[in-house]
Amino acid sequence: MSSAGIQAAVPELVVRDLDSVTTIFSVPFQRGPIPFGGRSTAVTLKSGDVWVVASTPLDQVTADKLNSKGQVKYIIAPDAE
């Protein structure tokens, strides 16, 4: 994954390693007047590849963390808004 051209970090982004293979990326956001939160999850598989459920912006901090986990091979985008 190349991080060329990726915007600066989202100030509200929280990156948290839940365990040795699972990392979450959380940001607050709203849909209209209703506050929600966005959370992406990255899991390192036994093969060393990374599986990502992406629902937060790809910024430099996120790209750097994903690159440190391994090669992103699978990306799931559950919300195509």
Secondary structure, 3 states (H helix, E strand, C coil): CCCCCCCCCCCCCEEEECCCCEEEEEEEEEECCEEEEEEEEEEECCCCCEEEECCCCCCHHHHHHHHHHCCEEEEECCCCC
